[in-house]
């Protein structure tokens, strides 16, 4: 279930968890990737993020909603080549 699927959903979920690096994190309506980083004390500037295997760039973390059972991966950003 994702945002935009409203035509098929009678009621949005009220409780659940997202998994952050394999650990449960409480979900709430409106939770974003940026919220999870802040709540876990992660340094937003020094990590990279992915949701359900899709990379989430830093500029859109605050507008990337999470839903119950989403899998968030937070890892050290590596720059170079």
LUMLUMDREN-2810 file (N, C-alpha, C; in Angstrom, 1 decimal):
<atoms>
<atom><aa>X</aa><ch>A</ch><at>N</at><xx>0.8</xx><yy>-1.2</yy><zz>0.0</zz></atom>
<atom><aa>X</aa><ch>A</ch><at>CA</at><xx>0.0</xx><yy>0.0</yy><zz>0.0</zz></atom>
<atom><aa>X</aa><ch>A</ch><at>C</at><xx>0.9</xx><yy>1.2</yy><zz>0.0</zz></atom>
<atom><aa>X</aa><ch>A</ch><at>N</at><xx>0.6</xx><yy>2.1</yy><zz>-0.9</zz></atom>
<atom><aa>X</aa><ch>A</ch><at>CA</at><xx>1.4</xx><yy>3.3</yy><zz>-1.0</zz></atom>
<atom><aa>X</aa><ch>A</ch><at>C</at><xx>0.5</xx><yy>4.6</yy><zz>-1.2</zz></atom>
<atom><aa>X</aa><ch>A</ch><at>N</at><xx>1.1</xx><yy>5.7</yy><zz>-0.9</zz></atom>
<atom><aa>X</aa><ch>A</ch><at>CA</at><xx>0.4</xx><yy>6.9</yy><zz>-1.1</zz></atom>
<atom><aa>X</aa><ch>A</ch><at>C</at><xx>-0.1</xx><yy>7.0</yy><zz>-2.6</zz></atom>
<atom><aa>X</aa><ch>A</ch><at>N</at><xx>-1.3</xx><yy>7.4</yy><zz>-2.8</zz></atom>
<atom><aa>X</aa><ch>A</ch><at>CA</at><xx>-1.9</xx><yy>7.4</yy><zz>-4.1</zz></atom>
<atom><aa>X</aa><ch>A</ch><at>C</at><xx>-2.8</xx><yy>6.2</yy><zz>-4.4</zz></atom>
<atom><aa>X</aa><ch>A</ch><at>N</at><xx>-2.7</xx><yy>5.2</yy><zz>-3.5</zz></atom>
<atom><aa>X</aa><ch>A</ch><at>CA</at><xx>-3.6</xx><yy>4.1</yy><zz>-3.7</zz></atom>
<atom><aa>X</aa><ch>A</ch><at>C</at><xx>-4.9</xx><yy>4.3</yy><zz>-3.0</zz></atom>
<atom><aa>X</aa><ch>A</ch><at>N</at><xx>-5.3</xx><yy>5.5</yy><zz>-2.6</zz></atom>
<atom><aa>X</aa><ch>A</ch><at>CA</at><xx>-6.5</xx><yy>5.8</yy><zz>-1.8</zz></atom>
<atom><aa>X</aa><ch>A</ch><at>C</at><xx>-7.7</xx><yy>5.2</yy><zz>-2.4</zz></atom>
<atom><aa>X</aa><ch>A</ch><at>N</at><xx>-7.8</xx><yy>5.1</yy><zz>-3.7</zz></atom>
<atom><aa>X</aa><ch>A</ch><at>CA</at><xx>-9.1</xx><yy>4.6</yy><zz>-4.3</zz></atom>
<atom><aa>X</aa><ch>A</ch><at>C</at><xx>-9.3</xx><yy>3.1</yy><zz>-3.9</zz></atom>
<atom><aa>X</aa><ch>A</ch><at>N</at><xx>-8.3</xx><yy>2.4</yy><zz>-3.5</zz></atom>
<atom><aa>X</aa><ch>A</ch><at>CA</at><xx>-8.4</xx><yy>1.0</yy><zz>-3.2</zz></atom>
<atom><aa>X</aa><ch>A</ch><at>C</at><xx>-8.4</xx><yy>0.7</yy><zz>-1.7</zz></atom>
<atom><aa>X</aa><ch>A</ch><at>N</at><xx>-8.2</xx><yy>1.8</yy><zz>-0.9</zz></atom>
<atom><aa>X</aa><ch>A</ch><at>CA</at><xx>-8.1</xx><yy>1.6</yy><zz>0.6</zz></atom>
<atom><aa>X</aa><ch>A</ch><at>C</at><xx>-9.3</xx><yy>2.2</yy><zz>1.3</zz></atom>
<atom><aa>X</aa><ch>A</ch><at>N</at><xx>-10.0</xx><yy>1.4</yy><zz>2.0</zz></atom>
<atom><aa>X</aa><ch>A</ch><at>CA</at><xx>-11.1</xx><yy>2.0</yy><zz>2.8</zz></atom>
<atom><aa>X</aa><ch>A</ch><at>C</at><xx>-10.7</xx><yy>2.7</yy><zz>4.0</zz></atom>
<atom><aa>X</aa><ch>A</ch><at>N</at><xx>-9.6</xx><yy>2.2</yy><zz>4.7</zz></atom>
<atom><aa>X</aa><ch>A</ch><at>CA</at><xx>-9.1</xx><yy>2.8</yy><zz>5.9</zz></atom>
<atom><aa>X</aa><ch>A</ch><at>C</at><xx>-7.6</xx><yy>2.7</yy><zz>5.9</zz></atom>
<atom><aa>X</aa><ch>A</ch><at>N</at><xx>-7.0</xx><yy>3.8</yy><zz>6.2</zz></atom>
<atom><aa>X</aa><ch>A</ch><at>CA</at><xx>-5.5</xx><yy>3.7</yy><zz>6.4</zz></atom>
<atom><aa>X</aa><ch>A</ch><at>C</at><xx>-5.1</xx><yy>3.0</yy><zz>7.7</zz></atom>
<atom><aa>X</aa><ch>A</ch><at>N</at><xx>-4.0</xx><yy>2.3</yy><zz>7.7</zz></atom>
<atom><aa>X</aa><ch>A</ch><at>CA</at><xx>-3.5</xx><yy>1.6</yy><zz>8.9</zz></atom>
<atom><aa>X</aa><ch>A</ch><at>C</at><xx>-3.3</xx><yy>2.7</yy><zz>10.0</zz></atom>
<atom><aa>X</aa><ch>A</ch><at>N</at><xx>-3.5</xx><yy>2.3</yy><zz>11.2</zz></atom>
<atom><aa>X</aa><ch>A</ch><at>CA</at><xx>-3.2</xx><yy>3.2</yy><zz>12.3</zz></atom>
<atom><aa>X</aa><ch>A</ch><at>C</at><xx>-2.0</xx><yy>2.8</yy><zz>13.2</zz></atom>
<atom><aa>X</aa><ch>A</ch><at>N</at><xx>-1.6</xx><yy>1.5</yy><zz>13.1</zz></atom>
<atom><aa>X</aa><ch>A</ch><at>CA</at><xx>-0.4</xx><yy>1.1</yy><zz>13.8</zz></atom>
<atom><aa>X</aa><ch>A</ch><at>C</at><xx>0.5</xx><yy>0.2</yy><zz>13.0</zz></atom>
<atom><aa>X</aa><ch>A</ch><at>N</at><xx>1.7</xx><yy>0.0</yy><zz>13.4</zz></atom>
<atom><aa>X</aa><ch>A</ch><at>CA</at><xx>2.6</xx><yy>-0.8</yy><zz>12.6</zz></atom>
<atom><aa>X</aa><ch>A</ch><at>C</at><xx>4.0</xx><yy>-0.4</yy><zz>12.9</zz></atom>
<atom><aa>X</aa><ch>A</ch><at>N</at><xx>4.9</xx><yy>-1.0</yy><zz>12.2</zz></atom>
<atom><aa>X</aa><ch>A</ch><at>CA</at><xx>6.4</xx><yy>-0.7</yy><zz>12.3</zz></atom>
<atom><aa>X</aa><ch>A</ch><at>C</at><xx>7.0</xx><yy>-0.6</yy><zz>10.9</zz></atom>
<atom><aa>X</aa><ch>A</ch><at>N</at><xx>8.0</xx><yy>0.1</yy><zz>10.8</zz></atom>
<atom><aa>X</aa><ch>A</ch><at>CA</at><xx>8.9</xx><yy>0.0</yy><zz>9.7</zz></atom>
<atom><aa>X</aa><ch>A</ch><at>C</at><xx>10.2</xx><yy>-0.7</yy><zz>10.2</zz></atom>
<atom><aa>X</aa><ch>A</ch><at>N</at><xx>10.9</xx><yy>-1.3</yy><zz>9.3</zz></atom>
<atom><aa>X</aa><ch>A</ch><at>CA</at><xx>12.2</xx><yy>-1.9</yy><zz>9.8</zz></atom>
<atom><aa>X</aa><ch>A</ch><at>C</at><xx>13.3</xx><yy>-1.0</yy><zz>9.3</zz></atom>
<atom><aa>X</aa><ch>A</ch><at>N</at><xx>14.2</xx><yy>-0.6</yy><zz>10.3</zz></atom>
<atom><aa>X</aa><ch>A</ch><at>CA</at><xx>15.3</xx><yy>0.2</yy><zz>10.0</zz></atom>
<atom><aa>X</aa><ch>A</ch><at>C</at><xx>16.6</xx><yy>-0.6</yy><zz>10.3</zz></atom>
<atom><aa>X</aa><ch>A</ch><at>N</at><xx>17.3</xx><yy>-0.9</yy><zz>9.2</zz></atom>
<atom><aa>X</aa><ch>A</ch><at>CA</at><xx>18.5</xx><yy>-1.8</yy><zz>9.4</zz></atom>
<atom><aa>X</aa><ch>A</ch><at>C</at><xx>18.1</xx><yy>-3.1</yy><zz>10.1</zz></atom>
<atom><aa>X</aa><ch>A</ch><at>N</at><xx>16.9</xx><yy>-3.6</yy><zz>9.8</zz></atom>
<atom><aa>X</aa><ch>A</ch><at>CA</at><xx>16.4</xx><yy>-4.8</yy><zz>10.4</zz></atom>
<atom><aa>X</aa><ch>A</ch><at>C</at><xx>15.8</xx><yy>-4.7</yy><zz>11.8</zz></atom>
<atom><aa>X</aa><ch>A</ch><at>N</at><xx>15.7</xx><yy>-3.5</yy><zz>12.3</zz></atom>
<atom><aa>X</aa><ch>A</ch><at>CA</at><xx>15.2</xx><yy>-3.3</yy><zz>13.7</zz></atom>
<atom><aa>X</aa><ch>A</ch><at>C</at><xx>13.8</xx><yy>-2.6</yy><zz>13.6</zz></atom>
<atom><aa>X</aa><ch>A</ch><at>N</at><xx>12.8</xx><yy>-3.0</yy><zz>14.3</zz></atom>
<atom><aa>X</aa><ch>A</ch><at>CA</at><xx>11.5</xx><yy>-2.3</yy><zz>14.3</zz></atom>
<atom><aa>X</aa><ch>A</ch><at>C</at><xx>11.6</xx><yy>-0.9</yy><zz>14.8</zz></atom>
<atom><aa>X</aa><ch>A</ch><at>N</at><xx>10.9</xx><yy>0.0</yy><zz>14.1</zz></atom>
<atom><aa>X</aa><ch>A</ch><at>CA</at><xx>10.7</xx><yy>1.4</yy><zz>14.5</zz></atom>
<atom><aa>X</aa><ch>A</ch><at>C</at><xx>9.3</xx><yy>1.7</yy><zz>14.4</zz></atom>
<atom><aa>X</aa><ch>A</ch><at>N</at><xx>8.7</xx><yy>2.3</yy><zz>15.4</zz></atom>
<atom><aa>X</aa><ch>A</ch><at>CA</at><xx>7.2</xx><yy>2.6</yy><zz>15.4</zz></atom>
<atom><aa>X</aa><ch>A</ch><at>C</at><xx>6.8</xx><yy>3.5</yy><zz>14.2</zz></atom>
<atom><aa>X</aa><ch>A</ch><at>N</at><xx>5.8</xx><yy>3.0</yy><zz>13.5</zz></atom>
<atom><aa>X</aa><ch>A</ch><at>CA</at><xx>5.2</xx><yy>3.8</yy><zz>12.4</zz></atom>
<atom><aa>X</aa><ch>A</ch><at>C</at><xx>4.1</xx><yy>4.7</yy><zz>12.9</zz></atom>
<atom><aa>X</aa><ch>A</ch><at>N</at><xx>3.9</xx><yy>5.8</yy><zz>12.3</zz></atom>
<atom><aa>X</aa><ch>A</ch><at>CA</at><xx>2.7</xx><yy>6.7</yy><zz>12.5</zz></atom>
<atom><aa>X</aa><ch>A</ch><at>C</at><xx>2.4</xx><yy>7.3</yy><zz>11.1</zz></atom>
<atom><aa>X</aa><ch>A</ch><at>N</at><xx>1.2</xx><yy>7.7</yy><zz>10.9</zz></atom>
<atom><aa>X</aa><ch>A</ch><at>CA</at><xx>0.8</xx><yy>8.4</yy><zz>9.7</zz></atom>
<atom><aa>X</aa><ch>A</ch><at>C</at><xx>1.6</xx><yy>9.7</yy><zz>9.6</zz></atom>
<atom><aa>X</aa><ch>A</ch><at>N</at><xx>2.2</xx><yy>9.9</yy><zz>8.4</zz></atom>
<atom><aa>X</aa><ch>A</ch><at>CA</at><xx>3.0</xx><yy>11.0</yy><zz>8.1</zz></atom>
<atom><aa>X</aa><ch>A</ch><at>C</at><xx>4.5</xx><yy>10.8</yy><zz>8.4</zz></atom>
<atom><aa>X</aa><ch>A</ch><at>N</at><xx>4.9</xx><yy>9.7</yy><zz>8.9</zz></atom>
<atom><aa>X</aa><ch>A</ch><at>CA</at><xx>6.3</xx><yy>9.4</yy><zz>9.2</zz></atom>
<atom><aa>X</aa><ch>A</ch><at>C</at><xx>7.1</xx><yy>9.4</yy><zz>7.8</zz></atom>
<atom><aa>X</aa><ch>A</ch><at>N</at><xx>8.3</xx><yy>10.1</yy><zz>7.9</zz></atom>
<atom><aa>X</aa><ch>A</ch><at>CA</at><xx>9.1</xx><yy>10.2</yy><zz>6.7</zz></atom>
<atom><aa>X</aa><ch>A</ch><at>C</at><xx>10.5</xx><yy>9.7</yy><zz>7.0</zz></atom>
<atom><aa>X</aa><ch>A</ch><at>N</at><xx>11.3</xx><yy>9.5</yy><zz>5.9</zz></atom>
<atom><aa>X</aa><ch>A</ch><at>CA</at><xx>12.7</xx><yy>9.0</yy><zz>6.1</zz></atom>
<atom><aa>X</aa><ch>A</ch><at>C</at><xx>13.4</xx><yy>10.0</yy><zz>7.0</zz></atom>
<atom><aa>X</aa><ch>A</ch><at>N</at><xx>13.2</xx><yy>11.3</yy><zz>6.8</zz></atom>
<atom><aa>X</aa><ch>A</ch><at>CA</at><xx>13.9</xx><yy>12.3</yy><zz>7.6</zz></atom>
<atom><aa>X</aa><ch>A</ch><at>C</at><xx>13.5</xx><yy>12.2</yy><zz>9.1</zz></atom>
<atom><aa>X</aa><ch>A</ch><at>N</at><xx>12.3</xx><yy>11.9</yy><zz>9.4</zz></atom>
<atom><aa>X</aa><ch>A</ch><at>CA</at><xx>11.8</xx><yy>11.7</yy><zz>10.7</zz></atom>
<atom><aa>X</aa><ch>A</ch><at>C</at><xx>12.5</xx><yy>10.5</yy><zz>11.4</zz></atom>
<atom><aa>X</aa><ch>A</ch><at>N</at><xx>12.7</xx><yy>9.4</yy><zz>10.7</zz></atom>
<atom><aa>X</aa><ch>A</ch><at>CA</at><xx>13.3</xx><yy>8.3</yy><zz>11.2</zz></atom>
<atom><aa>X</aa><ch>A</ch><at>C</at><xx>14.8</xx><yy>8.6</yy><zz>11.5</zz></atom>
<atom><aa>X</aa><ch>A</ch><at>N</at><xx>15.4</xx><yy>9.3</yy><zz>10.6</zz></atom>
<atom><aa>X</aa><ch>A</ch><at>CA</at><xx>16.8</xx><yy>9.6</yy><zz>10.9</zz></atom>
<atom><aa>X</aa><ch>A</ch><at>C</at><xx>17.0</xx><yy>10.5</yy><zz>12.2</zz></atom>
<atom><aa>X</aa><ch>A</ch><at>N</at><xx>16.1</xx><yy>11.5</yy><zz>12.3</zz></atom>
<atom><aa>X</aa><ch>A</ch><at>CA</at><xx>16.1</xx><yy>12.4</yy><zz>13.5</zz></atom>
<atom><aa>X</aa><ch>A</ch><at>C</at><xx>15.8</xx><yy>11.6</yy><zz>14.7</zz></atom>
<atom><aa>X</aa><ch>A</ch><at>N</at><xx>14.8</xx><yy>10.8</yy><zz>14.7</zz></atom>
<atom><aa>X</aa><ch>A</ch><at>CA</at><xx>14.4</xx><yy>10.0</yy><zz>15.9</zz></atom>
<atom><aa>X</aa><ch>A</ch><at>C</at><xx>15.5</xx><yy>9.0</yy><zz>16.3</zz></atom>
<atom><aa>X</aa><ch>A</ch><at>N</at><xx>16.3</xx><yy>8.5</yy><zz>15.4</zz></atom>
<atom><aa>X</aa><ch>A</ch><at>CA</at><xx>17.3</xx><yy>7.6</yy><zz>15.7</zz></atom>
<atom><aa>X</aa><ch>A</ch><at>C</at><xx>18.7</xx><yy>8.2</yy><zz>16.0</zz></atom>
<atom><aa>X</aa><ch>A</ch><at>N</at><xx>18.7</xx><yy>9.6</yy><zz>15.8</zz></atom>
<atom><aa>X</aa><ch>A</ch><at>CA</at><xx>19.9</xx><yy>10.3</yy><zz>16.1</zz></atom>
<atom><aa>X</aa><ch>A</ch><at>C</at><xx>21.0</xx><yy>10.1</yy><zz>15.0</zz></atom>
<atom><aa>X</aa><ch>A</ch><at>N</at><xx>20.6</xx><yy>9.8</yy><zz>13.8</zz></atom>
<atom><aa>X</aa><ch>A</ch><at>CA</at><xx>21.6</xx><yy>9.6</yy><zz>12.7</zz></atom>
<atom><aa>X</aa><ch>A</ch><at>C</at><xx>21.9</xx><yy>11.0</yy><zz>12.1</zz></atom>
<atom><aa>X</aa><ch>A</ch><at>N</at><xx>23.2</xx><yy>11.2</yy><zz>11.8</zz></atom>
<atom><aa>X</aa><ch>A</ch><at>CA</at><xx>23.6</xx><yy>12.4</yy><zz>11.2</zz></atom>
<atom><aa>X</aa><ch>A</ch><at>C</at><xx>23.2</xx><yy>12.4</yy><zz>9.7</zz></atom>
<atom><aa>X</aa><ch>A</ch><at>N</at><xx>22.2</xx><yy>13.2</yy><zz>9.4</zz></atom>
<atom><aa>X</aa><ch>A</ch><at>CA</at><xx>21.6</xx><yy>13.3</yy><zz>8.0</zz></atom>
<atom><aa>X</aa><ch>A</ch><at>C</at><xx>22.7</xx><yy>13.5</yy><zz>7.0</zz></atom>
<atom><aa>X</aa><ch>A</ch><at>N</at><xx>23.7</xx><yy>14.3</yy><zz>7.2</zz></atom>
<atom><aa>X</aa><ch>A</ch><at>CA</at><xx>24.7</xx><yy>14.6</yy><zz>6.2</zz></atom>
<atom><aa>X</aa><ch>A</ch><at>C</at><xx>25.7</xx><yy>13.5</yy><zz>6.0</zz></atom>
<atom><aa>X</aa><ch>A</ch><at>N</at><xx>25.8</xx><yy>12.5</yy><zz>6.8</zz></atom>
<atom><aa>X</aa><ch>A</ch><at>CA</at><xx>26.8</xx><yy>11.5</yy><zz>6.7</zz></atom>
<atom><aa>X</aa><ch>A</ch><at>C</at><xx>26.3</xx><yy>10.1</yy><zz>6.4</zz></atom>
<atom><aa>X</aa><ch>A</ch><at>N</at><xx>25.0</xx><yy>10.0</yy><zz>6.1</zz></atom>
<atom><aa>X</aa><ch>A</ch><at>CA</at><xx>24.5</xx><yy>8.7</yy><zz>5.7</zz></atom>
<atom><aa>X</aa><ch>A</ch><at>C</at><xx>23.8</xx><yy>8.8</yy><zz>4.4</zz></atom>
<atom><aa>X</aa><ch>A</ch><at>N</at><xx>23.6</xx><yy>7.6</yy><zz>3.8</zz></atom>
<atom><aa>X</aa><ch>A</ch><at>CA</at><xx>22.8</xx><yy>7.4</yy><zz>2.7</zz></atom>
<atom><aa>X</aa><ch>A</ch><at>C</at><xx>21.6</xx><yy>6.6</yy><zz>3.1</zz></atom>
<atom><aa>X</aa><ch>A</ch><at>N</at><xx>20.5</xx><yy>6.7</yy><zz>2.4</zz></atom>
<atom><aa>X</aa><ch>A</ch><at>CA</at><xx>19.3</xx><yy>5.9</yy><zz>2.7</zz></atom>
<atom><aa>X</aa><ch>A</ch><at>C</at><xx>18.7</xx><yy>5.3</yy><zz>1.5</zz></atom>
<atom><aa>X</aa><ch>A</ch><at>N</at><xx>18.0</xx><yy>4.2</yy><zz>1.8</zz></atom>
<atom><aa>X</aa><ch>A</ch><at>CA</at><xx>17.2</xx><yy>3.5</yy><zz>0.8</zz></atom>
<atom><aa>X</aa><ch>A</ch><at>C</at><xx>15.9</xx><yy>3.0</yy><zz>1.5</zz></atom>
<atom><aa>X</aa><ch>A</ch><at>N</at><xx>14.8</xx><yy>2.9</yy><zz>0.7</zz></atom>
<atom><aa>X</aa><ch>A</ch><at>CA</at><xx>13.5</xx><yy>2.4</yy><zz>1.2</zz></atom>
<atom><aa>X</aa><ch>A</ch><at>C</at><xx>13.1</xx><yy>1.3</yy><zz>0.2</zz></atom>
<atom><aa>X</aa><ch>A</ch><at>N</at><xx>12.9</xx><yy>0.1</yy><zz>0.8</zz></atom>
<atom><aa>X</aa><ch>A</ch><at>CA</at><xx>12.6</xx><yy>-1.0</yy><zz>-0.1</zz></atom>
<atom><aa>X</aa><ch>A</ch><at>C</at><xx>13.5</xx><yy>-1.2</yy><zz>-1.3</zz></atom>
<atom><aa>X</aa><ch>A</ch><at>N</at><xx>14.8</xx><yy>-1.1</yy><zz>-1.0</zz></atom>
<atom><aa>X</aa><ch>A</ch><at>CA</at><xx>15.9</xx><yy>-1.2</yy><zz>-2.0</zz></atom>
<atom><aa>X</aa><ch>A</ch><at>C</at><xx>16.0</xx><yy>0.0</yy><zz>-2.9</zz></atom>
<atom><aa>X</aa><ch>A</ch><at>N</at><xx>15.2</xx><yy>1.0</yy><zz>-2.8</zz></atom>
<atom><aa>X</aa><ch>A</ch><at>CA</at><xx>15.4</xx><yy>2.2</yy><zz>-3.7</zz></atom>
<atom><aa>X</aa><ch>A</ch><at>C</at><xx>16.1</xx><yy>3.3</yy><zz>-2.9</zz></atom>
<atom><aa>X</aa><ch>A</ch><at>N</at><xx>17.1</xx><yy>3.8</yy><zz>-3.6</zz></atom>
<atom><aa>X</aa><ch>A</ch><at>CA</at><xx>17.9</xx><yy>4.9</yy><zz>-3.0</zz></atom>
<atom><aa>X</aa><ch>A</ch><at>C</at><xx>17.0</xx><yy>6.2</yy><zz>-2.8</zz></atom>
<atom><aa>X</aa><ch>A</ch><at>N</at><xx>17.1</xx><yy>6.8</yy><zz>-1.6</zz></atom>
<atom><aa>X</aa><ch>A</ch><at>CA</at><xx>16.4</xx><yy>8.0</yy><zz>-1.3</zz></atom>
<atom><aa>X</aa><ch>A</ch><at>C</at><xx>17.4</xx><yy>9.2</yy><zz>-1.2</zz></atom>
<atom><aa>X</aa><ch>A</ch><at>N</at><xx>17.5</xx><yy>10.1</yy><zz>-2.1</zz></atom>
<atom><aa>X</aa><ch>A</ch><at>CA</at><xx>18.4</xx><yy>11.2</yy><zz>-2.0</zz></atom>
<atom><aa>X</aa><ch>A</ch><at>C</at><xx>18.1</xx><yy>12.1</yy><zz>-0.9</zz></atom>
<atom><aa>X</aa><ch>A</ch><at>N</at><xx>19.1</xx><yy>12.7</yy><zz>-0.3</zz></atom>
<atom><aa>X</aa><ch>A</ch><at>CA</at><xx>19.0</xx><yy>13.6</yy><zz>0.9</zz></atom>
<atom><aa>X</aa><ch>A</ch><at>C</at><xx>17.9</xx><yy>14.7</yy><zz>0.7</zz></atom>
<atom><aa>X</aa><ch>A</ch><at>N</at><xx>17.9</xx><yy>15.4</yy><zz>-0.5</zz></atom>
<atom><aa>X</aa><ch>A</ch><at>CA</at><xx>16.9</xx><yy>16.5</yy><zz>-0.6</zz></atom>
<atom><aa>X</aa><ch>A</ch><at>C</at><xx>15.4</xx><yy>16.0</yy><zz>-0.5</zz></atom>
<atom><aa>X</aa><ch>A</ch><at>N</at><xx>15.1</xx><yy>14.7</yy><zz>-0.7</zz></atom>
<atom><aa>X</aa><ch>A</ch><at>CA</at><xx>13.7</xx><yy>14.3</yy><zz>-0.7</zz></atom>
<atom><aa>X</aa><ch>A</ch><at>C</at><xx>13.3</xx><yy>13.5</yy><zz>0.5</zz></atom>
<atom><aa>X</aa><ch>A</ch><at>N</at><xx>14.2</xx><yy>13.3</yy><zz>1.4</zz></atom>
<atom><aa>X</aa><ch>A</ch><at>CA</at><xx>13.9</xx><yy>12.5</yy><zz>2.6</zz></atom>
<atom><aa>X</aa><ch>A</ch><at>C</at><xx>12.8</xx><yy>13.0</yy><zz>3.4</zz></atom>
<atom><aa>X</aa><ch>A</ch><at>N</at><xx>12.7</xx><yy>14.4</yy><zz>3.5</zz></atom>
<atom><aa>X</aa><ch>A</ch><at>CA</at><xx>11.6</xx><yy>15.0</yy><zz>4.3</zz></atom>
<atom><aa>X</aa><ch>A</ch><at>C</at><xx>10.2</xx><yy>14.8</yy><zz>3.6</zz></atom>
<atom><aa>X</aa><ch>A</ch><at>N</at><xx>10.2</xx><yy>14.5</yy><zz>2.4</zz></atom>
<atom><aa>X</aa><ch>A</ch><at>CA</at><xx>8.9</xx><yy>14.3</yy><zz>1.7</zz></atom>
<atom><aa>X</aa><ch>A</ch><at>C</at><xx>8.7</xx><yy>12.8</yy><zz>1.2</zz></atom>
<atom><aa>X</aa><ch>A</ch><at>N</at><xx>9.5</xx><yy>11.9</yy><zz>1.7</zz></atom>
<atom><aa>X</aa><ch>A</ch><at>CA</at><xx>9.4</xx><yy>10.5</yy><zz>1.4</zz></atom>
<atom><aa>X</aa><ch>A</ch><at>C</at><xx>8.6</xx><yy>9.8</yy><zz>2.5</zz></atom>
<atom><aa>X</aa><ch>A</ch><at>N</at><xx>7.3</xx><yy>9.5</yy><zz>2.3</zz></atom>
<atom><aa>X</aa><ch>A</ch><at>CA</at><xx>6.5</xx><yy>8.9</yy><zz>3.4</zz></atom>
<atom><aa>X</aa><ch>A</ch><at>C</at><xx>6.9</xx><yy>7.4</yy><zz>3.6</zz></atom>
<atom><aa>X</aa><ch>A</ch><at>N</at><xx>6.7</xx><yy>6.9</yy><zz>4.8</zz></atom>
<atom><aa>X</aa><ch>A</ch><at>CA</at><xx>6.9</xx><yy>5.5</yy><zz>5.1</zz></atom>
<atom><aa>X</aa><ch>A</ch><at>C</at><xx>5.6</xx><yy>4.9</yy><zz>5.4</zz></atom>
<atom><aa>X</aa><ch>A</ch><at>N</at><xx>5.5</xx><yy>3.6</yy><zz>5.2</zz></atom>
<atom><aa>X</aa><ch>A</ch><at>CA</at><xx>4.2</xx><yy>2.9</yy><zz>5.5</zz></atom>
<atom><aa>X</aa><ch>A</ch><at>C</at><xx>4.6</xx><yy>1.6</yy><zz>6.3</zz></atom>
<atom><aa>X</aa><ch>A</ch><at>N</at><xx>3.7</xx><yy>1.1</yy><zz>7.0</zz></atom>
<atom><aa>X</aa><ch>A</ch><at>CA</at><xx>4.0</xx><yy>-0.2</yy><zz>7.8</zz></atom>
<atom><aa>X</aa><ch>A</ch><at>C</at><xx>4.7</xx><yy>-1.2</yy><zz>6.9</zz></atom>
<atom><aa>X</aa><ch>A</ch><at>N</at><xx>5.7</xx><yy>-1.8</yy><zz>7.5</zz></atom>
<atom><aa>X</aa><ch>A</ch><at>CA</at><xx>6.4</xx><yy>-2.9</yy><zz>6.8</zz></atom>
<atom><aa>X</aa><ch>A</ch><at>C</at><xx>7.4</xx><yy>-2.4</yy><zz>5.8</zz></atom>
<atom><aa>X</aa><ch>A</ch><at>N</at><xx>7.5</xx><yy>-1.1</yy><zz>5.6</zz></atom>
<atom><aa>X</aa><ch>A</ch><at>CA</at><xx>8.6</xx><yy>-0.6</yy><zz>4.7</zz></atom>
<atom><aa>X</aa><ch>A</ch><at>C</at><xx>10.0</xx><yy>-1.0</yy><zz>5.3</zz></atom>
<atom><aa>X</aa><ch>A</ch><at>N</at><xx>11.0</xx><yy>-1.2</yy><zz>4.5</zz></atom>
<atom><aa>X</aa><ch>A</ch><at>CA</at><xx>12.3</xx><yy>-1.5</yy><zz>5.0</zz></atom>
<atom><aa>X</aa><ch>A</ch><at>C</at><xx>13.2</xx><yy>-0.4</yy><zz>4.6</zz></atom>
<atom><aa>X</aa><ch>A</ch><at>N</at><xx>13.7</xx><yy>0.3</yy><zz>5.7</zz></atom>
<atom><aa>X</aa><ch>A</ch><at>CA</at><xx>14.6</xx><yy>1.4</yy><zz>5.5</zz></atom>
<atom><aa>X</aa><ch>A</ch><at>C</at><xx>16.1</xx><yy>0.9</yy><zz>5.8</zz></atom>
<atom><aa>X</aa><ch>A</ch><at>N</at><xx>17.0</xx><yy>1.3</yy><zz>4.9</zz></atom>
<atom><aa>X</aa><ch>A</ch><at>CA</at><xx>18.4</xx><yy>1.0</yy><zz>5.2</zz></atom>
<atom><aa>X</aa><ch>A</ch><at>C</at><xx>19.1</xx><yy>2.3</yy><zz>5.3</zz></atom>
<atom><aa>X</aa><ch>A</ch><at>N</at><xx>19.9</xx><yy>2.5</yy><zz>6.4</zz></atom>
<atom><aa>X</aa><ch>A</ch><at>CA</at><xx>20.7</xx><yy>3.6</yy><zz>6.6</zz></atom>
<atom><aa>X</aa><ch>A</ch><at>C</at><xx>22.1</xx><yy>3.1</yy><zz>6.6</zz></atom>
<atom><aa>X</aa><ch>A</ch><at>N</at><xx>23.0</xx><yy>3.7</yy><zz>5.8</zz></atom>
<atom><aa>X</aa><ch>A</ch><at>CA</at><xx>24.4</xx><yy>3.3</yy><zz>5.7</zz></atom>
<atom><aa>X</aa><ch>A</ch><at>C</at><xx>25.3</xx><yy>4.4</yy><zz>5.5</zz></atom>
<atom><aa>X</aa><ch>A</ch><at>N</at><xx>26.6</xx><yy>4.2</yy><zz>5.8</zz></atom>
<atom><aa>X</aa><ch>A</ch><at>CA</at><xx>27.6</xx><yy>5.2</yy><zz>5.6</zz></atom>
<atom><aa>X</aa><ch>A</ch><at>C</at><xx>27.7</xx><yy>5.6</yy><zz>4.1</zz></atom>
<atom><aa>X</aa><ch>A</ch><at>N</at><xx>27.6</xx><yy>6.9</yy><zz>3.9</zz></atom>
<atom><aa>X</aa><ch>A</ch><at>CA</at><xx>27.8</xx><yy>7.4</yy><zz>2.5</zz></atom>
<atom><aa>X</aa><ch>A</ch><at>C</at><xx>29.2</xx><yy>7.3</yy><zz>2.1</zz></atom>
<atom><aa>X</aa><ch>A</ch><at>N</at><xx>29.5</xx><yy>6.8</yy><zz>0.9</zz></atom>
<atom><aa>X</aa><ch>A</ch><at>CA</at><xx>30.8</xx><yy>6.7</yy><zz>0.3</zz></atom>
<atom><aa>X</aa><ch>A</ch><at>C</at><xx>30.9</xx><yy>7.5</yy><zz>-0.9</zz></atom>
<atom><aa>X</aa><ch>A</ch><at>N</at><xx>31.9</xx><yy>8.4</yy><zz>-0.9</zz></atom>
<atom><aa>X</aa><ch>A</ch><at>CA</at><xx>32.1</xx><yy>9.3</yy><zz>-2.0</zz></atom>
<atom><aa>X</aa><ch>A</ch><at>C</at><xx>33.5</xx><yy>9.0</yy><zz>-2.6</zz></atom>
<atom><aa>X</aa><ch>A</ch><at>N</at><xx>33.6</xx><yy>9.0</yy><zz>-3.9</zz></atom>
<atom><aa>X</aa><ch>A</ch><at>CA</at><xx>34.8</xx><yy>8.8</yy><zz>-4.6</zz></atom>
<atom><aa>X</aa><ch>A</ch><at>C</at><xx>34.7</xx><yy>7.8</yy><zz>-5.7</zz></atom>
<atom><aa>X</aa><ch>A</ch><at>N</at><xx>35.8</xx><yy>7.5</yy><zz>-6.3</zz></atom>
<atom><aa>X</aa><ch>A</ch><at>CA</at><xx>35.6</xx><yy>6.6</yy><zz>-7.4</zz></atom>
<atom><aa>X</aa><ch>A</ch><at>C</at><xx>36.8</xx><yy>5.9</yy><zz>-7.8</zz></atom>
</atoms>
